Amino acid sequence: MLYKTVLPAVPKDVSIEHINYTAVRVGWSMPEFGDTVIAYHVELSTSDGNVVTRISSSKERSLLLAHLQPNIEYRVRVQAE
């Protein structure tokens, strides 16, 4: 038996909104064919690649990242499942 898996597209229009010096809100738009999305996953890492946190966000399209350290460069990755 052959099973075919269709992967969801990449979330679009990822944005970062500055809340204060230790918090940001990450937002994104549903990808094309977004009806196949089960959940979104947000990964926060430092600029040297150390993963700080991974958060699953059901079908919400924004997430508050708090308790950030001032003067640290972070990277954010949003992934659809």
C-alpha positions in Angstrom: 0.0 0.0 0.0 1.3 3.4 -0.9 0.6 6.5 1.3 1.0 10.0 0.1 1.8 12.8 2.5 1.2 16.4 1.7 3.3 18.8 3.7 1.9 22.2 4.5 3.3 25.2 2.8 5.6 27.7 4.6 3.8 30.3 6.8 3.8 33.7 5.1 4.4 37.3 6.2 6.2 36.5 9.4 6.5 39.6 11.5 8.0 40.7 14.9 6.3 43.3 17.0 8.3 44.9 19.8 6.4 44.8 23.1 9.1 45.9 25.5 12.8 45.3 26.0 12.2 41.6 27.1 9.2 40.6 24.9 8.1 40.5 21.3 5.0 39.2 19.5 5.7 36.9 16.5 2.9 36.8 13.9 2.4 35.1 10.6 -0.2 34.5 7.9 -1.7 31.2 6.9 0.2 29.6 4.1 -1.4 28.9 0.8 -3.4 25.7 1.2 -3.5 26.4 5.0 -6.4 24.0 5.5 -3.9 21.2 5.8 -2.1 22.9 8.8 -2.5 20.9 12.1 -0.4 23.2 14.2 2.4 25.9 14.0 5.7 25.5 15.8 7.8 28.5 16.8 11.5 28.0 17.6 13.5 30.7 19.4 17.3 30.5 19.2 20.3 32.7 19.9 22.3 34.0 17.0 25.0 31.3 17.7 22.3 28.5 17.1 21.5 27.5 20.7 17.8 26.7 20.9 16.2 28.7 23.7 12.6 27.3 23.4 10.2 25.5 21.0 6.5 26.3 21.3 3.6 24.6 19.6 0.7 27.0 18.8 -2.2 24.8 17.7 -3.7 27.0 14.9 -3.1 30.4 16.5 -1.2 32.7 14.2 0.7 34.8 16.8 2.6 34.1 19.9 4.1 36.2 22.7 7.8 35.5 23.4 8.7 36.9 26.8 11.6 36.8 29.3 14.1 37.7 26.6 17.5 39.0 27.6 18.4 42.6 26.5 21.3 42.9 24.1 21.1 39.3 22.9 20.4 38.7 19.2 17.7 36.0 18.7 16.4 34.1 15.6 12.8 33.0 15.2 11.6 30.2 13.0 7.9 29.5 12.3 7.0 26.1 10.9 3.7 24.6 9.9 2.8 21.0 10.5 
